[in-house]
Amino acid sequence: MGAHSVIKILILRTIGNFLILLTIFGFVATFGPALYYEASWRVATFRGITYRLAPDVQASNETELGKLVRLYRERGQATPQTPSLFREVLTNAKEQILVPPDTEFSIVIPRIGVSQRIAANVDPTNKNEYLEVLKSAIAHAKGTAYPGVNGTTFLFAHSADNFWNIGRYNAVFYLLKELKPGDEIILFFRGKRYEYEVYENRIAEAKETEHIDAALGQGEKIILQTCWPPGTDWKRTLVFAKPKSP
């Protein structure tokens, strides 16, 4: 075999190895965050770990509620990430305490260990706007109702028109698929607490956009949305919830 043939083989092998590494990187970048939260949640479920809202954050008084959240944050117990991480689910604690990041606008979902801040009035048709917001919060769709109003509150973590746009918050909402009818969702808005109960969870086509509507006067409900499968914009996971009965 001549030197020219050897060089050619080395070049082809290098290109092949590069393409393999690029494929692996693409897979990890696309599905890694979602798989990480999925795996940690599965480990927590297997170990019998449950999540609940901090018992102190039950007050309905706006001032006192804000004080409690600030107290938890000062103690380092309230963070904008979910507690369902390997370093925590592998501890001996069988119950994880959830504290809302703030009481101005945030969401707590005990079943999947979510506690995240919500950014209000985000335009779901403005890609640059919502991608920037989703770096640090869940988005409330502009024009939809606020909690406590007779209408629809639409919350989304949709950032995957390209695989490199999938973010941690999209991955956290990826676990929405685990919610079942009867599961609790808690929203905090302007210092007040609103409790909802899931009544439907389904996969919808991407073109199904009629839900992004305030639907004022048609009953209070919330809709949570994220991409499905993670890292794509092919379909949507939609979770519907209504106020809990008194």
C-alpha positions as CSV (number, residue, x, y, z in Angstrom):
1,M,0.0,0.0,0.0
2,G,1.5,3.3,-1.1
3,A,1.8,6.4,1.0
4,H,-0.9,8.1,-0.9
5,S,-3.4,5.3,0.0
6,V,-2.4,5.4,3.6
7,I,-3.0,9.2,3.8
8,K,-6.3,8.8,2.1
9,I,-7.4,6.1,4.6
10,L,-6.3,8.3,7.5
11,I,-8.3,11.3,6.2
12,L,-11.4,9.2,5.6
13,R,-11.1,7.7,9.1
14,T,-10.7,11.1,10.7
15,I,-13.7,12.4,8.9
16,G,-15.7,9.3,9.9
17,N,-14.7,9.8,13.6
18,F,-15.6,13.5,13.4
19,L,-19.0,12.7,12.1
20,I,-19.6,10.1,14.8
21,L,-18.6,12.6,17.5
22,L,-20.8,15.2,15.9
23,T,-23.7,12.8,16.0
24,I,-23.1,12.0,19.6
25,F,-22.9,15.7,20.5
26,G,-26.1,16.4,18.6
27,F,-27.9,13.6,20.5
28,V,-26.6,14.8,23.9
29,A,-27.4,18.5,23.2
30,T,-30.9,17.6,22.0
31,F,-32.0,15.0,24.5
32,G,-29.5,15.3,27.4
33,P,-31.3,17.8,29.5
34,A,-34.7,16.1,29.2
35,L,-33.1,12.6,29.9
36,Y,-31.3,14.0,32.9
37,Y,-34.6,15.2,34.5
38,E,-36.4,12.1,33.4
39,A,-33.8,9.8,35.0
40,S,-33.6,11.8,38.2
41,W,-37.4,11.8,38.5
42,R,-37.5,8.1,37.9
43,V,-34.9,7.5,40.6
44,A,-36.8,9.6,43.0
45,T,-40.1,7.8,42.2
46,F,-38.4,4.4,42.6
47,R,-37.0,5.5,46.0
48,G,-40.5,6.7,47.1
49,I,-39.5,10.3,47.3
50,T,-42.4,12.8,47.2
51,Y,-42.6,16.5,46.8
52,R,-44.8,19.0,48.6
53,L,-45.2,22.7,49.0
54,A,-43.4,24.1,52.1
55,P,-46.0,23.9,55.0
56,D,-45.3,27.5,55.9
57,V,-46.3,28.7,52.5
58,Q,-50.0,28.1,53.1
59,A,-51.0,31.6,54.2
60,S,-53.2,33.6,51.9
61,N,-52.1,37.0,53.3
62,E,-50.0,38.7,50.7
63,T,-47.4,40.4,53.0
64,E,-46.9,37.3,55.2
65,L,-46.5,35.0,52.2
66,G,-43.9,37.2,50.7
67,K,-42.0,37.3,54.0
68,L,-42.0,33.5,54.2
69,V,-40.6,33.1,50.7
70,R,-37.9,35.6,51.4
71,L,-37.1,33.7,54.6
72,Y,-36.7,30.5,52.7
73,R,-34.6,32.1,50.1
74,E,-32.3,33.6,52.7
75,R,-31.9,30.1,54.2
76,G,-30.9,28.8,50.7
77,Q,-34.0,26.6,50.6
78,A,-35.8,28.4,47.7
79,T,-34.1,28.2,44.3
80,P,-35.3,28.5,40.7
81,Q,-34.4,25.0,39.9
82,T,-36.3,21.8,40.6
83,P,-35.1,19.6,43.5
84,S,-35.3,16.5,41.3
85,L,-31.6,16.2,40.8
86,F,-29.4,13.2,41.4
87,R,-27.4,14.9,44.2
88,E,-30.7,15.4,46.1
89,V,-32.8,12.3,45.2
90,L,-29.9,10.0,46.3
91,T,-30.1,11.5,49.8
92,N,-32.0,9.9,52.7
93,A,-34.8,12.4,52.6
94,K,-38.1,10.8,51.5
95,E,-39.9,14.1,51.2
96,Q,-38.6,17.1,49.2
97,I,-39.9,20.6,50.2
98,L,-40.8,23.0,47.4
99,V,-40.8,26.7,47.9
100,P,-41.8,29.2,45.1
101,P,-38.9,31.3,43.8
102,D,-41.1,34.4,44.4
103,T,-44.8,35.2,45.0
104,E,-45.1,37.8,42.2
105,F,-45.6,35.1,39.6
106,S,-44.4,31.5,39.9
107,I,-45.5,27.8,39.6
108,V,-45.2,24.8,41.8
109,I,-46.1,21.3,40.6
110,P,-45.5,18.8,43.5
111,R,-45.9,15.6,41.5
112,I,-42.9,16.3,39.3
113,G,-40.9,18.5,41.7
114,V,-41.2,21.7,39.7
115,S,-40.8,25.2,41.3
116,Q,-40.2,27.9,38.7
117,R,-40.6,31.6,38.2
118,I,-43.0,32.8,35.5
119,A,-42.4,35.8,33.2
120,A,-45.6,37.6,32.3
121,N,-46.8,38.9,28.9
122,V,-44.4,37.0,26.6
123,D,-45.3,37.1,22.9
124,P,-45.5,33.5,21.7
125,T,-45.1,34.6,18.1
126,N,-41.9,36.6,18.8
127,K,-39.1,34.0,18.7
128,N,-36.4,36.4,19.9
129,E,-38.5,37.5,22.8
130,Y,-39.6,34.1,24.1
131,L,-36.2,32.4,23.6
132,E,-34.6,35.1,25.8
133,V,-37.2,34.7,28.5
134,L,-37.0,30.9,28.5
135,K,-33.4,31.2,29.6
136,S,-34.5,32.1,33.1
137,A,-38.3,31.4,33.4
138,I,-41.5,29.8,32.3
139,A,-43.4,32.1,29.9
140,H,-47.0,33.4,30.3
141,A,-48.5,34.0,26.9
142,K,-49.3,37.6,26.2
143,G,-53.0,38.4,26.0
144,T,-54.1,35.4,28.0
145,A,-55.7,35.7,31.5
146,Y,-53.9,35.9,34.8
147,P,-54.6,33.6,37.7
148,G,-57.9,34.3,39.4
149,V,-59.5,35.7,36.3
150,N,-62.5,34.1,34.5
151,G,-60.5,33.0,31.5
152,T,-57.5,30.9,30.3
153,T,-54.0,31.3,31.6
154,F,-51.5,29.9,29.1
155,L,-48.0,29.0,30.3
156,F,-45.3,27.6,28.0
157,A,-41.7,26.4,27.8
158,H,-41.3,26.0,24.1
159,S,-37.8,26.6,22.9
160,A,-36.9,23.9,20.5
161,D,-37.3,25.0,16.9
162,N,-33.6,23.9,16.6
163,F,-31.9,21.4,18.9
164,W,-29.4,23.9,20.2
165,N,-32.3,26.0,21.5
166,I,-33.5,23.4,24.0
167,G,-32.9,24.8,27.4
168,R,-33.2,23.6,31.0
169,Y,-36.7,25.0,31.5
170,N,-37.9,23.3,28.4
171,A,-36.5,20.1,29.9
172,V,-38.2,20.7,33.2
173,F,-41.5,21.1,31.6
174,Y,-40.8,18.0,29.6
175,L,-41.9,16.1,32.7
176,L,-45.4,17.5,32.1
177,K,-46.1,14.2,30.4
178,E,-46.1,12.5,33.8
179,L,-49.1,14.6,35.1
180,K,-52.4,12.8,35.6
181,P,-56.0,13.9,36.2
182,G,-56.2,15.0,39.9
183,D,-52.6,16.1,40.2
184,E,-52.1,19.5,41.8
185,I,-50.7,22.7,40.2
186,I,-50.1,25.8,42.3
187,L,-49.7,29.3,41.0
188,F,-48.6,32.3,43.0
189,F,-49.5,35.7,41.5
190,R,-49.1,39.1,43.1
191,G,-48.7,37.5,46.6
192,K,-51.7,35.2,46.4
193,R,-52.0,31.5,45.9
194,Y,-54.2,29.7,43.4
195,E,-54.7,26.0,43.4
196,Y,-55.6,24.0,40.3
197,E,-56.3,20.3,39.5
198,V,-55.3,18.6,36.3
199,Y,-58.2,17.2,34.2
200,E,-56.5,16.4,30.9
201,N,-53.1,15.7,29.5
202,R,-52.6,15.0,25.8
203,I,-50.3,15.4,22.8
204,A,-51.4,17.9,20.2
205,E,-50.2,18.9,16.7
206,A,-48.0,21.9,16.5
207,K,-50.6,23.7,14.4
208,E,-53.2,23.4,17.2
209,T,-52.8,27.0,18.4
210,E,-56.4,27.9,19.3
211,H,-55.7,27.3,23.0
212,I,-53.5,30.5,23.1
213,D,-56.6,32.5,23.8
214,A,-57.7,34.3,27.0
215,A,-61.3,33.0,26.5
216,L,-62.5,35.5,29.0
217,G,-65.8,34.7,30.6
218,Q,-65.6,31.0,29.6
219,G,-64.4,29.7,33.0
220,E,-61.1,29.9,34.8
221,K,-58.4,27.3,33.7
222,I,-54.7,27.0,33.0
223,I,-52.9,25.3,30.1
224,L,-49.3,24.3,30.3
225,Q,-47.4,23.5,27.1
226,T,-44.0,22.2,26.0
227,C,-42.5,20.6,23.0
228,W,-42.8,16.9,22.2
229,P,-40.5,15.0,21.6
230,P,-37.9,17.1,23.4
231,G,-35.5,18.9,21.1
232,T,-38.1,19.2,18.3
233,D,-41.1,21.3,17.5
234,W,-43.1,18.5,15.9
235,K,-45.8,18.3,18.5
236,R,-46.9,19.7,21.8
237,T,-47.7,18.3,25.3
238,L,-50.7,20.1,26.7
239,V,-51.9,19.9,30.3
240,F,-55.2,21.4,31.2
241,A,-56.2,22.2,34.8
242,K,-59.1,24.0,36.5
243,P,-59.5,25.6,40.0
244,K,-59.7,23.0,42.8
245,S,-63.1,22.7,44.4
246,P,-63.4,24.6,47.7
